[in-house]
Amino acid sequence: MIKLHDKIFKPYLKEDEILAAIDKMAKEIAEDYKDETPLFVGVLNGAFMFVADFLKAYQHPCEVSFVRLSSYQGLTSTGIVETLLDVPEDIEGKSVIILEDVVDTGRTLKQLVHLFSNTNVKEFKIGTLFYKSDVYNGEYSIDYVGLEIPDHFIVGYGLDYNELGRNLREVYELNQTDMINLVLFGKPGAGKGTQAGFLKEKYNLKHISTGDVFRYNIKNGTGLGKLAKSYIDKGDLVPDEVTIDMLKAEVEKNPDAAGFIFDGFPRTAAQAEALDNFLESKDMKVNATIALEAEDDILVSRLLERGKSSGRSDDQDESKIRNRFDEYNQKTAPLKAYYEKQGKFHSVNGIGEIEEITERLSKVIDAL
């Protein structure tokens, strides 16, 4: 997958598939115009790569020019088509073939037809590399088609999302699957926080650390923070409902996130069930729980080394570190069973270079 601005795109068409479609178009047009010198008019900006490869495939006499139109901003068409570069001069009596990157709503095509309707060309036809037949209104015939595709937003091979992605050699489609919501487990020192940082950037996820959320609410004196503090001051556990309400507030503050990484919650099977119920109320779900696994002795050495600079007392005493491991094992065991029943528990080797571990985690996520 790739990230452009705030959106995630997944592979859709490989370069050899695209070139094969272009070669097919070139042969069809060559058969129709073998006795003429047609004028190919590419539509900028999207069709520049298509036109370049088409001309390499079309090894017959021809001329080439360009027009430039625009109707897209971001992911959607504005409905207003602007002419930024007009039709070429001296085209009277010529056979013109418009080369479009993609035909979908037909708005741009309508403007193209209007541009050429005021000229004295011999004829003009329309060819498009990508054709979204299920949304095209059919007002004008499409004479040559490279690939018919569904109405998905695509980038690459000249097509863009807010000007990014045009230079990609292959085509990617917007990842419109369900949100990716992860629960990340890991013993102290397993690198959970480091990996959460990489994953949130790669997949446009929001990292929700329960500890950070508690500290934020208590520090800022929110209603939930005051409520949580009242339990903490009495030495009581904060009820699951309060924690869930804090998580709910974090989720609702980030409506554009492609998903969430829940870190530090759930800690019990009851909390896992509460999280499932909350997500279900938002038409969401936990897609996977991932545990970063590592041998205790390796993690002890890592934490003792970290303790030299962190100043944390619990990173400087091996017995305290191993007590934390025991607590983790006791709490994680029932959670592992809970998520294994749902087929959502994944174990990942947490030892190695940071990039290697990120790649292992990415393989699990990409397979969801």
N, C-alpha and C positions, 0 to 999 in steps of 0.2 A: 504494500500500500504506500501511497505518497500523501503528503499534506501540502495543500496550497492555501495560503491564507488560513482561514479557520475551518476548512473542509477537508475531509478524508476521501481519497479516491482509490479505487481498486482496479487492477488490470482488467482490460476488456478485450482489446484486439491487438494482436502481435503485428510487428512490422511486416512480416512476410504475407500475412493475410491481407493487409492493406495494399501492398504492392501487387499482389495477385489480382485484386479487384480492379486496380488501376490499369493493369495490363489488359484485362478483359475489356474494359471500357475503350481503351485505345484501339484495340482490334476491331471492335464494333463500329467505331466512328470512322476508322480507316477504310472499312469496307464500304461505308456509305459515301465517303468523300474522296475516294481514290483518284477521281478525275478532276478534283478541284483543289484550290488552296484556301482552306477555311481560315477564318479568324477566330482564335480562341480568346475569350475574354474571362479572365480570372476575377473572382470577387474577393477583394481584400477586406480585413487582414487574414481571415481564416484560411483561405484557399491557397496561400502562397506555397506551402510545401506540396500540396496536392498538384498544383499546376506544374511545379518544377519536375516532379516525378512523372507526371502524365506526359510532358513534352519529351522526356527521355524515352518513354515507351512508344511515343507516336513518331516513328521515323519516316515521315512523309512531308512534303512541302506544306508549310503553314505559317501563319502570322500569329502574334500574341500581343495582347494588351490587357489592361486592368481597369476595373472600376472599384470604388470603395464605398460601401454602405455600412450602416451600423444601426442595430436595434436592440442590442443586448447590454444589460448592466447587471453584473453579478451572475445569478443563476437564472434570471428570467428575462423575457423580452419586454421592452418598454412599450411595444405597440406602435412606436413612432420611428419610422425609418428615415435616417438622414443620408443624403447623398454627399459624400466627402470628396469623391473623385469621379468626374463625369465620364460619359462614353467617349471613346477616341474619335478623332476627326477622320475624314476620308474613308468612311466605311460603306459608302453608297455602292450597291450592287454586289456586296460580298455576302457570303454565307457565314453567319455568326453563330458560334456555339458558346454559350455561357457555361463556365465551369464553377459550380458552387461547392463549398465544403460540405454543407448540410442543408437539406430542405426539411423544415418541420412545420411551423404554422403557415408558411407561405407568404408572410408579410413582406419579407425582403424580395422574394420572387416577384410579387406583384409590382413592387417598385422597379425592378429590373425590366419587366415587360413594358412598364410605362416609359422608361428611359428609351427603349429601342422602338417603341411604337411611333415616335416622331422622326424616325430616320428612314431612309430609302434602301435598307438592306435587302438583299435578295431573299433571305429567310433567316430566322434564328431559331435555334433549338437550345434545350436546357439539359445539361448533364450535372449530376451531383454525386459526390463520392459516398455520402451517407444520406439515406432517405428514411424519414420517420413517417411511414404511410398511415399509421393509426391516428396522427394528429394533423396531417395535411388535408386542407379543404378540397383539394382536387380541382381548383378553378382553372389551372393550366396544366397541360400534359408535361410529364417528365420523360424526356426522350432517352436518356442514358442514365443508368443507376449502377453504382459500384457495389454498395452493400445496403440492404434494407435492414434497419435496426429498430428496436423498440424505443419508446419515448423516454430515454434516460439522458440525464445531463452528462455530456462527455467532454473530456479535455485531451490535449495532445495532438500531435500531427497538425499543427496550425490552429487548433481550437483552444480557447482559453477560459479561465475563470478569473475575472478581474485582471486580465493581462498576464497571468501566470500560466505556464503549461504549454504554450505554443511550441516550444522547442523540443518537446518530448517526441521520441521516434515512434512510440506506440501510443495507443489510445486507452484512456482510463475512464471509468464511469464513477459518478458520485456514489459513495457508499451509503445507500439508503436503507440498510438493514436496521434491525432493532438496535437501540443503544447498547454499548458494551459496558456492563457494570461488573466490576471485579471486587472480590474480597481477597486481600493480600495478607498471608500469614508469614511468619518468620521469627525464629528465635532472636533474642538480642544479638546484634553483631552480624546477622545474616545479610545485611545490606538492603533491607526492605525499603527504607526511606530513600536510599540512592536510586533503586530501581523504580520506585513509584515516580520519582522525578523525571526519569527518562520516558517512562510509559505515558505519563500525562502529556508530555510534549509530542510524542510520536503519534498518539491516537486522539489528541484533543480531549483528554479526560480531565476531570476535576478530582484532585486528590483530597479526600476528606479524612484527616487524621482526628480521631476522637479526642486525643489529648490536646491538640491544637484548638479544636472547637470548644472544649471545656474552658481552656485558658482564655480564649477570646471572649466568651460570654461572661465569665466571672470578672475579668479585667475591665470590661466595658459596662458592667452592671446591667446587662439585659435582664428582662423578666425571667428568662430561663436560667441565666447565670446566677441570679439571686436565689432562685429556687434550688438550684444544684448546690450552691454554697451553704444553704441552710441545712441540707443533709450532711454535707461534708463536715461542717462545724460541729455537728452532733456526733460525728464518728460513724454515721450510717452510710450505707451504699446508696448512691443515686439511683432511683428507680429507672427501670428500662424505658418507661414512658417518657421521662424527661430527656433521656439521651436520644430517643427516637425523634422527639420534637426538635431537638437541636439539629439532628441530621436532616430532618425534613426542611428546616429553614435553610440549611446550606444547599440542598438540592434545588429549592425554589429560587435561590439567589443566582443560580447558574443555568437558566433555561436553554442557553445555546451550547452547552457542553454535549459532546458526543457520548458521554457516559461518565461513570464515577468509579474511583478506586476507594473502597472503604477499608480503612487501616485502623485497627484497634477495636473494631466492632464488626461483627458480634464476637463475644467471648464465651457464650454459652449457647446451647441448643435453643433455649427459650428466646434468647436475643436474636438468633438466626431466624426463628419463626416470626418474630416481631418485625424484623427487617423485610422478610418476604411479604408479609401482609402490607407493610407500608408501601413497598415498591409496586405491589399489585394494584394498590389504590391509585397509583400514578401511571398505570398501564406500562410498568417496567418490571424487570426481574433481575436477579443475580445470574449472570451468564456463566461465570466460572469463579471458583475459589482456587487460588494458587498458593502453595506452600513452598517457600525457599528452604531447601533442606541442606544441612551441613553438619559435619561431625562436631561433637561438643568440644573436643580438644582444640580443634582449629579455631572455633569461635572464642574459646577462652583466651587463647593467645592473642587473637585479634582485639578483643575487648580490653585485655590488660595493656596492650600497646596503645589503644585509644585512650585509656584512662590516664596515660602520662600527659596528654595534652588537653583532654576534656575537663579534667578536674572533678569528674563525677566519682563520688566515693563508691558507688555500686559497680563501677568499672575497674576498681583497683583492688578488689578483694575476691579471690577465686571462689571462696565458699559462697559468697553472696551471688556471684554470677551463676554458679551451679544451682543454687536455690531458685533463681529466676528461670533457669531451664526446666527444672522440675515443675514449677508452676505453669509454664507454657505447655508442657506435655500433658498435664492434668486437664487443662482447659481446652486444648486443641483436639484431644482424642475424641470427645463426643461430637465436636463440630465436624471432624473428618468423617465420622460415621453419618452424620446428618446430611452432609453434602454428597457423600458417596452414593447414598440412596437416590439422590436426584441426578446422579451421573455428572456432577459438576466439580468434583475434587481433582486437582492436578498437582503433582509433585514435581518440582524442578530443582535440579542440582544448583546450589547456590555458591559453589566454589569455582573459582577461575577468574579470568579478567572480566572487568565490568561489562565490556562490550559483548563478551561471550554469553554472559548470564542474560543480558538484555535480549540477545538473539534467541536464547532458549525460551524466554518468556513470550517473545513475539510470535514464535511458532505456535504456541498454545492459543494465543489470542487470535491470530490470523485464521486458525482452523475453526473458530467458533461460528 
